């Protein structure tokens, strides 16, 4: 087998992997969008009932759950925790903004 044939096979494999990665990235974006639609509804509900934007007990439970899921999936649990913490910080920021809007319009 020639080097050119090996190189072309490698390029074909690379293209296939990249297509899969692109599909996964698209799915992740759609899933994150749906997650944020749900958390926006939670933020509105919390604001309407005077509940705090953050729920440290739930966050702790979710981090523990996500770490277990990551471990089961052979994904670094520290990475999974960092990822969830990033999302939670953004959700709390949204909830604080919703609560602030609710307070300003009251």
Backbone atoms as SQL, in Angstrom:
CREATE TABLE atoms (id INTEGER PRIMARY KEY, chain TEXT, resi INTEGER, resn TEXT, atom TEXT, x REAL, y REAL, z REAL);
INSERT INTO atoms VALUES
  (1, 'A', 1, 'UNK', 'N', 0.844, -1.173, 0.000),
  (2, 'A', 1, 'UNK', 'CA', 0.000, 0.000, 0.000),
  (3, 'A', 1, 'UNK', 'C', 0.891, 1.237, 0.000),
  (4, 'A', 2, 'UNK', 'N', 0.516, 2.215, -0.802),
  (5, 'A', 2, 'UNK', 'CA', 1.358, 3.399, -0.935),
  (6, 'A', 2, 'UNK', 'C', 1.080, 4.407, 0.175),
  (7, 'A', 3, 'UNK', 'N', 2.045, 5.292, 0.354),
  (8, 'A', 3, 'UNK', 'CA', 1.870, 6.362, 1.338),
  (9, 'A', 3, 'UNK', 'C', 0.684, 7.250, 0.972),
  (10, 'A', 4, 'UNK', 'N', 0.474, 7.472, -0.324),
  (11, 'A', 4, 'UNK', 'CA', -0.639, 8.312, -0.777),
  (12, 'A', 4, 'UNK', 'C', -1.976, 7.671, -0.405),
  (13, 'A', 5, 'UNK', 'N', -2.077, 6.353, -0.549),
  (14, 'A', 5, 'UNK', 'CA', -3.307, 5.637, -0.196),
  (15, 'A', 5, 'UNK', 'C', -3.538, 5.710, 1.307),
  (16, 'A', 6, 'UNK', 'N', -2.495, 5.497, 2.099),
  (17, 'A', 6, 'UNK', 'CA', -2.603, 5.605, 3.560),
  (18, 'A', 6, 'UNK', 'C', -3.031, 7.009, 3.969),
  (19, 'A', 7, 'UNK', 'N', -2.430, 7.998, 3.343),
  (20, 'A', 7, 'UNK', 'CA', -2.764, 9.382, 3.668),
  (21, 'A', 7, 'UNK', 'C', -4.221, 9.683, 3.313),
  (22, 'A', 8, 'UNK', 'N', -4.679, 9.180, 2.165),
  (23, 'A', 8, 'UNK', 'CA', -6.068, 9.428, 1.765),
  (24, 'A', 8, 'UNK', 'C', -7.029, 8.731, 2.725),
  (25, 'A', 9, 'UNK', 'N', -6.722, 7.522, 3.154),
  (26, 'A', 9, 'UNK', 'CA', -7.567, 6.816, 4.126),
  (27, 'A', 9, 'UNK', 'C', -7.614, 7.583, 5.451),
  (28, 'A', 10, 'UNK', 'N', -6.457, 8.089, 5.847),
  (29, 'A', 10, 'UNK', 'CA', -6.404, 8.882, 7.086),
  (30, 'A', 10, 'UNK', 'C', -7.273, 10.139, 6.948),
  (31, 'A', 11, 'UNK', 'N', -7.194, 10.784, 5.784),
  (32, 'A', 11, 'UNK', 'CA', -8.022, 11.981, 5.554),
  (33, 'A', 11, 'UNK', 'C', -9.505, 11.629, 5.550),
  (34, 'A', 12, 'UNK', 'N', -9.860, 10.502, 4.959),
  (35, 'A', 12, 'UNK', 'CA', -11.256, 10.056, 4.941),
  (36, 'A', 12, 'UNK', 'C', -11.759, 9.764, 6.358),
  (37, 'A', 13, 'UNK', 'N', -10.913, 9.083, 7.152),
  (38, 'A', 13, 'UNK', 'CA', -11.283, 8.821, 8.549),
  (39, 'A', 13, 'UNK', 'C', -11.441, 10.127, 9.323),
  (40, 'A', 14, 'UNK', 'N', -10.506, 11.036, 9.110),
  (41, 'A', 14, 'UNK', 'CA', -10.562, 12.333, 9.772),
  (42, 'A', 14, 'UNK', 'C', -11.852, 13.067, 9.413),
  (43, 'A', 15, 'UNK', 'N', -12.214, 13.049, 8.139),
  (44, 'A', 15, 'UNK', 'CA', -13.454, 13.713, 7.703),
  (45, 'A', 15, 'UNK', 'C', -14.666, 13.082, 8.387),
  (46, 'A', 16, 'UNK', 'N', -14.670, 11.769, 8.513),
  (47, 'A', 16, 'UNK', 'CA', -15.777, 11.088, 9.194),
  (48, 'A', 16, 'UNK', 'C', -15.853, 11.453, 10.665),
  (49, 'A', 17, 'UNK', 'N', -14.706, 11.467, 11.337),
  (50, 'A', 17, 'UNK', 'CA', -14.682, 11.870, 12.749),
  (51, 'A', 17, 'UNK', 'C', -15.165, 13.310, 12.913),
  (52, 'A', 18, 'UNK', 'N', -14.703, 14.167, 12.034),
  (53, 'A', 18, 'UNK', 'CA', -15.094, 15.578, 12.126),
  (54, 'A', 18, 'UNK', 'C', -16.588, 15.762, 11.877),
  (55, 'A', 19, 'UNK', 'N', -17.149, 14.996, 10.954),
  (56, 'A', 19, 'UNK', 'CA', -18.594, 15.076, 10.714),
  (57, 'A', 19, 'UNK', 'C', -19.362, 14.654, 11.963),
  (58, 'A', 20, 'UNK', 'N', -18.894, 13.610, 12.621),
  (59, 'A', 20, 'UNK', 'CA', -19.535, 13.174, 13.868),
  (60, 'A', 20, 'UNK', 'C', -19.404, 14.240, 14.948),
  (61, 'A', 21, 'UNK', 'N', -18.224, 14.824, 15.062),
  (62, 'A', 21, 'UNK', 'CA', -18.010, 15.893, 16.048),
  (63, 'A', 21, 'UNK', 'C', -18.940, 17.066, 15.760),
  (64, 'A', 22, 'UNK', 'N', -19.074, 17.442, 14.498),
  (65, 'A', 22, 'UNK', 'CA', -19.973, 18.541, 14.130),
  (66, 'A', 22, 'UNK', 'C', -21.416, 18.226, 14.521),
  (67, 'A', 23, 'UNK', 'N', -21.846, 16.983, 14.302),
  (68, 'A', 23, 'UNK', 'CA', -23.203, 16.580, 14.681),
  (69, 'A', 23, 'UNK', 'C', -23.390, 16.629, 16.196),
  (70, 'A', 24, 'UNK', 'N', -22.389, 16.165, 16.925),
  (71, 'A', 24, 'UNK', 'CA', -22.455, 16.189, 18.387),
  (72, 'A', 24, 'UNK', 'C', -22.494, 17.627, 18.882),
  (73, 'A', 25, 'UNK', 'N', -21.664, 18.496, 18.314),
  (74, 'A', 25, 'UNK', 'CA', -21.675, 19.911, 18.706),
  (75, 'A', 25, 'UNK', 'C', -23.049, 20.529, 18.477),
  (76, 'A', 26, 'UNK', 'N', -23.661, 20.227, 17.339),
  (77, 'A', 26, 'UNK', 'CA', -25.002, 20.756, 17.054),
  (78, 'A', 26, 'UNK', 'C', -26.007, 20.243, 18.079),
  (79, 'A', 27, 'UNK', 'N', -25.930, 18.960, 18.416),
  (80, 'A', 27, 'UNK', 'CA', -26.840, 18.400, 19.414),
  (81, 'A', 27, 'UNK', 'C', -26.621, 19.056, 20.777),
  (82, 'A', 28, 'UNK', 'N', -25.357, 19.270, 21.152),
  (83, 'A', 28, 'UNK', 'CA', -25.060, 19.935, 22.429),
  (84, 'A', 28, 'UNK', 'C', -25.668, 21.331, 22.484),
  (85, 'A', 29, 'UNK', 'N', -25.547, 22.084, 21.411),
  (86, 'A', 29, 'UNK', 'CA', -26.098, 23.437, 21.376),
  (87, 'A', 29, 'UNK', 'C', -27.610, 23.400, 21.536),
  (88, 'A', 30, 'UNK', 'N', -28.262, 22.488, 20.831),
  (89, 'A', 30, 'UNK', 'CA', -29.722, 22.378, 20.946),
  (90, 'A', 30, 'UNK', 'C', -30.133, 21.932, 22.350),
  (91, 'A', 31, 'UNK', 'N', -29.375, 21.029, 22.936),
  (92, 'A', 31, 'UNK', 'CA', -29.682, 20.576, 24.289),
  (93, 'A', 31, 'UNK', 'C', -29.465, 21.699, 25.305),
  (94, 'A', 32, 'UNK', 'N', -28.391, 22.455, 25.147),
  (95, 'A', 32, 'UNK', 'CA', -28.161, 23.590, 26.046),
  (96, 'A', 32, 'UNK', 'C', -29.261, 24.639, 25.892),
  (97, 'A', 33, 'UNK', 'N', -29.680, 24.884, 24.670),
  (98, 'A', 33, 'UNK', 'CA', -30.769, 25.846, 24.443),
  (99, 'A', 33, 'UNK', 'C', -32.040, 25.388, 25.159),
  (100, 'A', 34, 'UNK', 'N', -32.361, 24.125, 25.065),
  (101, 'A', 34, 'UNK', 'CA', -33.548, 23.594, 25.744),
  (102, 'A', 34, 'UNK', 'C', -33.378, 23.677, 27.255),
  (103, 'A', 35, 'UNK', 'N', -32.193, 23.377, 27.740),
  (104, 'A', 35, 'UNK', 'CA', -31.929, 23.462, 29.178),
  (105, 'A', 35, 'UNK', 'C', -32.137, 24.890, 29.663),
  (106, 'A', 36, 'UNK', 'N', -31.631, 25.863, 28.919),
  (107, 'A', 36, 'UNK', 'CA', -31.781, 27.256, 29.331),
  (108, 'A', 36, 'UNK', 'C', -33.223, 27.733, 29.201),
  (109, 'A', 37, 'UNK', 'N', -33.999, 27.196, 28.260),
  (110, 'A', 37, 'UNK', 'CA', -35.430, 27.525, 28.208),
  (111, 'A', 37, 'UNK', 'C', -36.102, 27.079, 29.505),
  (112, 'A', 38, 'UNK', 'N', -35.748, 25.879, 29.956),
  (113, 'A', 38, 'UNK', 'CA', -36.323, 25.356, 31.204),
  (114, 'A', 38, 'UNK', 'C', -35.859, 26.171, 32.407),
  (115, 'A', 39, 'UNK', 'N', -34.575, 26.505, 32.462),
  (116, 'A', 39, 'UNK', 'CA', -34.087, 27.252, 33.624),
  (117, 'A', 39, 'UNK', 'C', -34.627, 28.683, 33.636),
  (118, 'A', 40, 'UNK', 'N', -34.942, 29.228, 32.469),
  (119, 'A', 40, 'UNK', 'CA', -35.578, 30.552, 32.435),
  (120, 'A', 40, 'UNK', 'C', -36.969, 30.463, 33.080),
  (121, 'A', 41, 'UNK', 'N', -37.684, 29.399, 32.784),
  (122, 'A', 41, 'UNK', 'CA', -39.004, 29.203, 33.405),
  (123, 'A', 41, 'UNK', 'C', -38.864, 29.046, 34.916),
  (124, 'A', 42, 'UNK', 'N', -37.840, 28.322, 35.355),
  (125, 'A', 42, 'UNK', 'CA', -37.573, 28.171, 36.789),
  (126, 'A', 42, 'UNK', 'C', -37.280, 29.537, 37.394),
  (127, 'A', 43, 'UNK', 'N', -36.480, 30.340, 36.729),
  (128, 'A', 43, 'UNK', 'CA', -36.144, 31.674, 37.222),
  (129, 'A', 43, 'UNK', 'C', -37.373, 32.551, 37.376),
  (130, 'A', 44, 'UNK', 'N', -38.279, 32.489, 36.420),
  (131, 'A', 44, 'UNK', 'CA', -39.517, 33.266, 36.501),
  (132, 'A', 44, 'UNK', 'C', -40.373, 32.794, 37.668),
  (133, 'A', 45, 'UNK', 'N', -40.473, 31.489, 37.829),
  (134, 'A', 45, 'UNK', 'CA', -41.240, 30.932, 38.933),
  (135, 'A', 45, 'UNK', 'C', -40.652, 31.350, 40.275),
  (136, 'A', 46, 'UNK', 'N', -39.335, 31.263, 40.397),
  (137, 'A', 46, 'UNK', 'CA', -38.672, 31.686, 41.633),
  (138, 'A', 46, 'UNK', 'C', -38.928, 33.164, 41.907),
  (139, 'A', 47, 'UNK', 'N', -38.812, 33.997, 40.879),
  (140, 'A', 47, 'UNK', 'CA', -39.021, 35.435, 41.057),
  (141, 'A', 47, 'UNK', 'C', -40.453, 35.730, 41.488),
  (142, 'A', 48, 'UNK', 'N', -41.406, 35.045, 40.881),
  (143, 'A', 48, 'UNK', 'CA', -42.817, 35.262, 41.224),
  (144, 'A', 48, 'UNK', 'C', -43.124, 34.906, 42.670),
  (145, 'A', 49, 'UNK', 'N', -42.383, 33.962, 43.210),
  (146, 'A', 49, 'UNK', 'CA', -42.661, 33.486, 44.570),
  (147, 'A', 49, 'UNK', 'C', -41.598, 33.909, 45.581),
  (148, 'A', 50, 'UNK', 'N', -40.724, 34.827, 45.168),
  (149, 'A', 50, 'UNK', 'CA', -39.730, 35.362, 46.081),
  (150, 'A', 50, 'UNK', 'C', -38.688, 34.352, 46.539),
  (151, 'A', 51, 'UNK', 'N', -38.454, 33.345, 45.730),
  (152, 'A', 51, 'UNK', 'CA', -37.449, 32.333, 46.068),
  (153, 'A', 51, 'UNK', 'C', -36.070, 32.801, 45.606),
  (154, 'A', 52, 'UNK', 'N', -35.015, 32.400, 46.294),
  (155, 'A', 52, 'UNK', 'CA', -33.667, 32.860, 45.919),
  (156, 'A', 52, 'UNK', 'C', -33.223, 32.292, 44.568),
  (157, 'A', 53, 'UNK', 'N', -32.423, 33.062, 43.839),
  (158, 'A', 53, 'UNK', 'CA', -31.935, 32.595, 42.532),
  (159, 'A', 53, 'UNK', 'C', -31.081, 31.328, 42.619),
  (160, 'A', 54, 'UNK', 'N', -30.320, 31.192, 43.698),
  (161, 'A', 54, 'UNK', 'CA', -29.434, 30.031, 43.842),
  (162, 'A', 54, 'UNK', 'C', -30.035, 29.048, 44.841),
  (163, 'A', 55, 'UNK', 'N', -29.718, 27.770, 44.629),
  (164, 'A', 55, 'UNK', 'CA', -30.158, 26.701, 45.539),
  (165, 'A', 55, 'UNK', 'C', -28.940, 25.812, 45.797),
  (166, 'A', 56, 'UNK', 'N', -28.095, 26.209, 46.758),
  (167, 'A', 56, 'UNK', 'CA', -26.843, 25.478, 46.994),
  (168, 'A', 56, 'UNK', 'C', -27.037, 23.987, 47.268),
  (169, 'A', 57, 'UNK', 'N', -28.103, 23.606, 47.961),
  (170, 'A', 57, 'UNK', 'CA', -28.323, 22.178, 48.245),
  (171, 'A', 57, 'UNK', 'C', -28.567, 21.410, 46.946),
  (172, 'A', 58, 'UNK', 'N', -29.401, 21.975, 46.062),
  (173, 'A', 58, 'UNK', 'CA', -29.644, 21.310, 44.770),
  (174, 'A', 58, 'UNK', 'C', -28.379, 21.275, 43.931),
  (175, 'A', 59, 'UNK', 'N', -27.626, 22.362, 43.931),
  (176, 'A', 59, 'UNK', 'CA', -26.386, 22.406, 43.160),
  (177, 'A', 59, 'UNK', 'C', -25.423, 21.319, 43.631),
  (178, 'A', 60, 'UNK', 'N', -25.313, 21.154, 44.941),
  (179, 'A', 60, 'UNK', 'CA', -24.431, 20.121, 45.496),
  (180, 'A', 60, 'UNK', 'C', -24.882, 18.729, 45.050),
  (181, 'A', 61, 'UNK', 'N', -26.182, 18.475, 45.140),
  (182, 'A', 61, 'UNK', 'CA', -26.731, 17.179, 44.720),
  (183, 'A', 61, 'UNK', 'C', -26.482, 16.940, 43.235),
  (184, 'A', 62, 'UNK', 'N', -26.681, 17.969, 42.431),
  (185, 'A', 62, 'UNK', 'CA', -26.491, 17.839, 40.985),
  (186, 'A', 62, 'UNK', 'C', -25.024, 17.583, 40.642),
  (187, 'A', 63, 'UNK', 'N', -24.122, 18.249, 41.335),
  (188, 'A', 63, 'UNK', 'CA', -22.695, 18.032, 41.084),
  (189, 'A', 63, 'UNK', 'C', -22.321, 16.592, 41.422),
  (190, 'A', 64, 'UNK', 'N', -22.788, 16.107, 42.557),
  (191, 'A', 64, 'UNK', 'CA', -22.510, 14.719, 42.937),
  (192, 'A', 64, 'UNK', 'C', -23.070, 13.753, 41.892),
  (193, 'A', 65, 'UNK', 'N', -24.300, 14.006, 41.458),
  (194, 'A', 65, 'UNK', 'CA', -24.945, 13.158, 40.443),
  (195, 'A', 65, 'UNK', 'C', -24.164, 13.188, 39.127),
  (196, 'A', 66, 'UNK', 'N', -23.783, 14.388, 38.701),
  (197, 'A', 66, 'UNK', 'CA', -23.061, 14.525, 37.436),
  (198, 'A', 66, 'UNK', 'C', -21.692, 13.859, 37.505),
  (199, 'A', 67, 'UNK', 'N', -21.030, 13.970, 38.646),
  (200, 'A', 67, 'UNK', 'CA', -19.725, 13.311, 38.803),
  (201, 'A', 67, 'UNK', 'C', -19.884, 11.791, 38.670),
  (202, 'A', 68, 'UNK', 'N', -20.940, 11.230, 39.266),
  (203, 'A', 68, 'UNK', 'CA', -21.184, 9.779, 39.136),
  (204, 'A', 68, 'UNK', 'C', -21.456, 9.406, 37.681),
  (205, 'A', 69, 'UNK', 'N', -22.300, 10.196, 37.019),
  (206, 'A', 69, 'UNK', 'CA', -22.598, 9.933, 35.605),
  (207, 'A', 69, 'UNK', 'C', -21.336, 10.008, 34.754),
  (208, 'A', 70, 'UNK', 'N', -20.525, 11.014, 35.008),
  (209, 'A', 70, 'UNK', 'CA', -19.277, 11.169, 34.248),
  (210, 'A', 70, 'UNK', 'C', -18.373, 9.972, 34.470),
  (211, 'A', 71, 'UNK', 'N', -18.241, 9.560, 35.716),
  (212, 'A', 71, 'UNK', 'CA', -17.397, 8.411, 36.022),
  (213, 'A', 71, 'UNK', 'C', -17.907, 7.168, 35.298),
  (214, 'A', 72, 'UNK', 'N', -19.222, 6.956, 35.320),
  (215, 'A', 72, 'UNK', 'CA', -19.817, 5.800, 34.626),
  (216, 'A', 72, 'UNK', 'C', -19.576, 5.858, 33.117),
  (217, 'A', 73, 'UNK', 'N', -19.496, 7.075, 32.585),
  (218, 'A', 73, 'UNK', 'CA', -19.298, 7.260, 31.142),
  (219, 'A', 73, 'UNK', 'C', -17.821, 7.365, 30.758),
  (220, 'A', 74, 'UNK', 'N', -16.930, 7.147, 31.729),
  (221, 'A', 74, 'UNK', 'CA', -15.484, 7.278, 31.495),
  (222, 'A', 74, 'UNK', 'C', -15.093, 8.681, 31.045),
  (223, 'A', 75, 'UNK', 'N', -15.777, 9.667, 31.626),
  (224, 'A', 75, 'UNK', 'CA', -15.446, 11.069, 31.405),
  (225, 'A', 75, 'UNK', 'C', -14.866, 11.593, 32.713),
  (226, 'A', 76, 'UNK', 'N', -13.881, 12.433, 32.631),
  (227, 'A', 76, 'UNK', 'CA', -13.240, 12.984, 33.817),
  (228, 'A', 76, 'UNK', 'C', -14.280, 13.714, 34.672),
  (229, 'A', 77, 'UNK', 'N', -14.562, 13.230, 35.895),
  (230, 'A', 77, 'UNK', 'CA', -15.557, 13.879, 36.753),
  (231, 'A', 77, 'UNK', 'C', -15.204, 15.332, 37.084),
  (232, 'A', 78, 'UNK', 'N', -13.914, 15.659, 37.177),
  (233, 'A', 78, 'UNK', 'CA', -13.525, 17.047, 37.434),
  (234, 'A', 78, 'UNK', 'C', -13.948, 17.942, 36.272),
  (235, 'A', 79, 'UNK', 'N', -13.765, 17.458, 35.051),
  (236, 'A', 79, 'UNK', 'CA', -14.201, 18.218, 33.874),
  (237, 'A', 79, 'UNK', 'C', -15.711, 18.397, 33.904),
  (238, 'A', 80, 'UNK', 'N', -16.440, 17.326, 34.197),
  (239, 'A', 80, 'UNK', 'CA', -17.900, 17.398, 34.242),
  (240, 'A', 80, 'UNK', 'C', -18.357, 18.410, 35.289),
  (241, 'A', 81, 'UNK', 'N', -17.691, 18.414, 36.444),
  (242, 'A', 81, 'UNK', 'CA', -18.052, 19.364, 37.508),
  (243, 'A', 81, 'UNK', 'C', -17.782, 20.796, 37.061),
  (244, 'A', 82, 'UNK', 'N', -16.650, 21.033, 36.427),
  (245, 'A', 82, 'UNK', 'CA', -16.336, 22.378, 35.936),
  (246, 'A', 82, 'UNK', 'C', -17.377, 22.837, 34.917),
  (247, 'A', 83, 'UNK', 'N', -17.763, 21.926, 34.048),
  (248, 'A', 83, 'UNK', 'CA', -18.762, 22.238, 33.023),
  (249, 'A', 83, 'UNK', 'C', -20.094, 22.599, 33.682),
  (250, 'A', 84, 'UNK', 'N', -20.538, 21.788, 34.641),
  (251, 'A', 84, 'UNK', 'CA', -21.801, 22.071, 35.321),
  (252, 'A', 84, 'UNK', 'C', -21.708, 23.377, 36.105),
  (253, 'A', 85, 'UNK', 'N', -20.596, 23.616, 36.788),
  (254, 'A', 85, 'UNK', 'CA', -20.437, 24.866, 37.528),
  (255, 'A', 85, 'UNK', 'C', -20.551, 26.076, 36.615),
  (256, 'A', 86, 'UNK', 'N', -19.992, 25.976, 35.427),
  (257, 'A', 86, 'UNK', 'CA', -20.097, 27.065, 34.453),
  (258, 'A', 86, 'UNK', 'C', -21.561, 27.307, 34.091),
  (259, 'A', 87, 'UNK', 'N', -22.280, 26.244, 33.812),
  (260, 'A', 87, 'UNK', 'CA', -23.695, 26.360, 33.447),
  (261, 'A', 87, 'UNK', 'C', -24.497, 26.923, 34.616),
  (262, 'A', 88, 'UNK', 'N', -24.259, 26.411, 35.814),
  (263, 'A', 88, 'UNK', 'CA', -25.002, 26.874, 36.993),
  (264, 'A', 88, 'UNK', 'C', -24.751, 28.363, 37.237),
  (265, 'A', 89, 'UNK', 'N', -23.520, 28.807, 37.098),
  (266, 'A', 89, 'UNK', 'CA', -23.234, 30.240, 37.274),
  (267, 'A', 89, 'UNK', 'C', -24.036, 31.077, 36.279),
  (268, 'A', 90, 'UNK', 'N', -24.122, 30.621, 35.062),
  (269, 'A', 90, 'UNK', 'CA', -24.882, 31.343, 34.041),
  (270, 'A', 90, 'UNK', 'C', -26.374, 31.325, 34.369),
  (271, 'A', 91, 'UNK', 'N', -26.883, 30.201, 34.816),
  (272, 'A', 91, 'UNK', 'CA', -28.294, 30.093, 35.198),
  (273, 'A', 91, 'UNK', 'C', -28.594, 31.053, 36.350),
  (274, 'A', 92, 'UNK', 'N', -27.743, 31.070, 37.355),
  (275, 'A', 92, 'UNK', 'CA', -27.953, 31.961, 38.504),
  (276, 'A', 92, 'UNK', 'C', -27.931, 33.414, 38.048),
  (277, 'A', 93, 'UNK', 'N', -27.027, 33.735, 37.151),
  (278, 'A', 93, 'UNK', 'CA', -26.973, 35.101, 36.614),
  (279, 'A', 93, 'UNK', 'C', -28.302, 35.457, 35.943),
  (280, 'A', 94, 'UNK', 'N', -28.847, 34.529, 35.171),
  (281, 'A', 94, 'UNK', 'CA', -30.155, 34.750, 34.530),
  (282, 'A', 94, 'UNK', 'C', -31.245, 34.910, 35.583),
  (283, 'A', 95, 'UNK', 'N', -31.225, 34.049, 36.599),
  (284, 'A', 95, 'UNK', 'CA', -32.248, 34.111, 37.647),
  (285, 'A', 95, 'UNK', 'C', -32.180, 35.441, 38.395),
  (286, 'A', 96, 'UNK', 'N', -30.975, 35.907, 38.659),
  (287, 'A', 96, 'UNK', 'CA', -30.816, 37.202, 39.331),
  (288, 'A', 96, 'UNK', 'C', -31.371, 38.331, 38.465),
  (289, 'A', 97, 'UNK', 'N', -31.134, 38.265, 37.165),
  (290, 'A', 97, 'UNK', 'CA', -31.655, 39.287, 36.256),
  (291, 'A', 97, 'UNK', 'C', -33.176, 39.246, 36.213),
  (292, 'A', 98, 'UNK', 'N', -33.750, 38.059, 36.171),
  (293, 'A', 98, 'UNK', 'CA', -35.208, 37.923, 36.162),
  (294, 'A', 98, 'UNK', 'C', -35.794, 38.480, 37.455),
  (295, 'A', 99, 'UNK', 'N', -35.165, 38.150, 38.598),
  (296, 'A', 99, 'UNK', 'CA', -35.648, 38.635, 39.893),
  (297, 'A', 99, 'UNK', 'C', -35.538, 40.171, 39.947),
  (298, 'A', 100, 'UNK', 'N', -34.458, 40.703, 39.419),
  (299, 'A', 100, 'UNK', 'CA', -34.266, 42.149, 39.415),
  (300, 'A', 100, 'UNK', 'C', -35.335, 42.834, 38.565),
  (301, 'A', 101, 'UNK', 'N', -35.623, 42.265, 37.399),
  (302, 'A', 101, 'UNK', 'CA', -36.683, 42.802, 36.534),
  (303, 'A', 101, 'UNK', 'C', -38.027, 42.764, 37.251),
  (304, 'A', 102, 'UNK', 'N', -38.311, 41.647, 37.907),
  (305, 'A', 102, 'UNK', 'CA', -39.568, 41.477, 38.622),
  (306, 'A', 102, 'UNK', 'C', -39.683, 42.530, 39.716),
  (307, 'A', 103, 'UNK', 'N', -38.571, 42.767, 40.430),
  (308, 'A', 103, 'UNK', 'CA', -38.560, 43.746, 41.510),
  (309, 'A', 103, 'UNK', 'C', -38.748, 45.159, 40.970),
  (310, 'A', 104, 'UNK', 'N', -38.113, 45.472, 39.839),
  (311, 'A', 104, 'UNK', 'CA', -38.216, 46.798, 39.237),
  (312, 'A', 104, 'UNK', 'C', -39.618, 47.083, 38.713),
  (313, 'A', 105, 'UNK', 'N', -40.276, 46.030, 38.227),
  (314, 'A', 105, 'UNK', 'CA', -41.627, 46.199, 37.659),
  (315, 'A', 105, 'UNK', 'C', -42.724, 46.114, 38.705),
  (316, 'A', 106, 'UNK', 'N', -42.347, 45.824, 39.942),
  (317, 'A', 106, 'UNK', 'CA', -43.365, 45.680, 41.004),
  (318, 'A', 106, 'UNK', 'C', -43.796, 47.031, 41.531);
